[in-house]
């Protein structure tokens, strides 16, 4: 299958899955974000780059499986959420919590499945700037995705807020 043919089919599947999916596809089209498939480490389902790219991990997906797997659609929504957040928020636990909750609420709605306990707990957390909550989210992400996912490397707050916290020692 040609990439362009696959891409239109993938966009159609994501768009038809939900309003979140349709919004993500509109954002990608409006911002000329390149979409494709690349190999990455096993702990990653999909990823975005600073160069306005989105990739599904070839370790987990083929062009054909991405058209039929709701997880491939919700990963798209997750990674586009990061592109919408901007880099400083996207590379923080706060940004990850937002994207994980957005993704897994949608996945749960699309499939009707009960999620693993750590994901159910993650969905119950408030999205706020409480450091205790964000540290707990970081632990749950690591428990679900593993050490190599790298949640432990991210600041809890978006970088500018993290720097402000370390200077003032005041939570936002």
VMD Tcl script that draws the C-alpha trace (Angstrom):
set ca {
  {0.00 0.00 0.00}
  {1.31 3.45 -0.87}
  {1.94 5.81 2.03}
  {-0.48 8.44 0.70}
  {-3.26 5.87 0.33}
  {-2.63 4.50 3.81}
  {-2.50 8.00 5.31}
  {-5.92 8.95 3.95}
  {-7.40 5.69 5.24}
  {-5.76 6.19 8.63}
  {-7.03 9.76 8.89}
  {-10.51 8.51 7.95}
  {-10.43 5.84 10.69}
  {-9.20 8.32 13.32}
  {-11.76 10.94 12.23}
  {-14.63 8.46 12.34}
  {-13.57 7.14 15.76}
  {-14.54 10.25 17.73}
  {-14.69 14.03 17.91}
  {-11.25 13.93 19.57}
  {-9.95 12.01 16.57}
  {-11.54 14.41 14.09}
  {-10.05 17.37 15.97}
  {-6.59 15.77 15.94}
  {-6.76 15.12 12.19}
  {-7.87 18.73 11.55}
  {-4.92 19.98 13.62}
  {-2.46 17.77 11.74}
  {-3.78 18.87 8.35}
  {-3.86 22.57 9.33}
  {-0.29 22.46 10.64}
  {1.23 20.31 7.89}
  {2.41 17.65 10.33}
  {3.97 14.66 8.62}
  {2.54 11.28 9.64}
  {4.21 7.93 9.16}
  {5.70 4.84 10.73}
  {9.19 4.39 12.18}
  {10.92 1.91 14.40}
  {11.47 2.99 18.02}
  {12.23 1.28 21.32}
  {9.63 -1.25 22.44}
  {8.31 0.89 25.32}
  {7.03 3.51 22.83}
  {3.77 3.09 20.92}
  {4.08 6.31 18.94}
  {6.03 9.55 19.12}
  {6.26 13.12 17.85}
  {9.28 15.17 16.90}
  {10.20 18.84 17.01}
  {10.17 18.84 13.21}
  {6.38 18.48 13.21}
  {6.24 14.73 12.69}
  {4.10 11.96 14.14}
  {5.14 8.32 13.91}
  {3.55 5.05 14.93}
  {6.16 2.57 16.11}
  {6.78 -0.15 13.50}
  {7.63 -2.52 16.34}
  {3.93 -2.57 17.24}
  {2.04 -1.57 14.08}
  {1.90 -2.19 10.37}
  {-0.01 0.00 7.95}
  {-2.78 -2.59 7.92}
  {-3.01 -3.10 11.68}
  {-3.08 0.67 12.30}
  {-6.28 0.87 10.28}
  {-8.05 -1.68 12.50}
  {-6.61 -1.09 15.96}
  {-8.29 1.54 18.17}
  {-5.05 1.85 20.14}
  {-3.33 3.15 16.99}
  {-6.06 5.81 16.70}
  {-5.90 6.87 20.34}
  {-2.11 7.06 20.22}
  {-2.52 9.51 17.36}
  {-4.84 11.61 19.54}
  {-2.30 11.41 22.42}
  {0.69 12.53 20.36}
  {-1.23 15.28 18.59}
  {-2.28 16.50 22.03}
  {1.44 16.98 22.77}
  {1.90 18.93 19.55}
  {-1.04 21.13 20.58}
  {0.44 21.65 24.07}
  {3.76 22.97 22.81}
  {7.17 21.62 23.72}
  {7.47 23.02 27.26}
  {4.25 21.39 28.41}
  {4.61 18.26 26.28}
  {7.92 17.29 27.89}
  {6.59 17.36 31.44}
  {4.65 14.97 33.62}
  {1.80 17.50 33.64}
  {1.69 17.33 29.82}
  {1.96 13.55 29.86}
  {-0.84 13.23 32.42}
  {-3.06 15.41 30.22}
  {-2.25 13.35 27.10}
  {-2.52 9.96 28.84}
  {-5.91 10.88 30.32}
  {-7.13 12.19 26.95}
  {-5.94 9.02 25.20}
  {-7.13 6.40 27.66}
  {-10.54 7.96 28.30}
  {-11.06 7.78 24.55}
  {-9.68 4.22 24.32}
  {-11.98 3.10 27.11}
  {-14.97 4.74 25.42}
  {-14.15 3.21 22.01}
  {-13.52 -0.33 23.26}
  {-15.66 -0.56 26.40}
  {-12.73 -2.34 28.06}
  {-11.67 -2.01 31.67}
  {-8.10 -0.81 31.76}
  {-5.21 -2.09 33.85}
  {-5.45 -0.86 37.47}
  {-2.61 1.66 37.11}
  {-4.38 3.26 34.12}
  {-7.72 3.36 35.90}
  {-5.98 5.07 38.82}
  {-4.24 7.49 36.45}
  {-7.63 8.44 34.99}
  {-8.91 9.23 38.48}
  {-6.15 11.77 39.20}
  {-6.98 15.45 38.95}
  {-5.08 17.33 36.24}
  {-3.47 20.04 38.32}
  {-0.09 21.34 39.45}
  {0.03 19.49 42.75}
  {3.52 17.95 42.91}
  {2.35 14.95 44.95}
  {-0.28 14.14 42.31}
  {2.24 14.56 39.49}
  {4.82 12.34 41.24}
  {2.13 9.70 41.67}
  {1.21 10.00 37.98}
  {4.89 9.58 37.10}
  {5.04 6.37 39.15}
  {1.88 5.01 37.52}
  {3.24 5.76 34.04}
  {6.45 3.94 34.86}
  {4.54 1.00 36.30}
  {2.44 0.71 33.15}
  {5.01 1.53 30.44}
  {8.22 0.45 32.15}
  {11.47 2.11 33.14}
  {12.57 2.70 29.54}
  {9.47 4.78 28.83}
  {11.46 7.46 30.63}
  {8.79 9.24 32.68}
  {11.39 9.54 35.45}
  {13.44 11.87 33.20}
  {10.72 14.49 32.82}
  {10.17 17.52 35.05}
  {6.86 17.49 36.88}
  {5.81 20.92 35.62}
  {6.28 22.49 32.19}
  {9.91 23.65 32.18}
  {9.26 27.36 32.80}
  {7.01 26.50 35.77}
  {9.52 23.92 37.05}
  {12.29 26.56 37.07}
  {9.97 28.98 38.85}
  {9.19 26.30 41.46}
  {12.88 25.59 42.11}
  {13.57 29.31 42.57}
  {10.54 30.17 44.74}
  {9.67 26.71 46.19}
  {6.01 27.61 45.65}
  {3.60 25.32 43.83}
  {1.57 26.96 41.08}
}
mol new
graphics top color blue
foreach p $ca { graphics top sphere $p radius 0.5 }
foreach p [lrange $ca 0 end-1] q [lrange $ca 1 end] { graphics top cylinder $p $q radius 0.2 }
display resetview
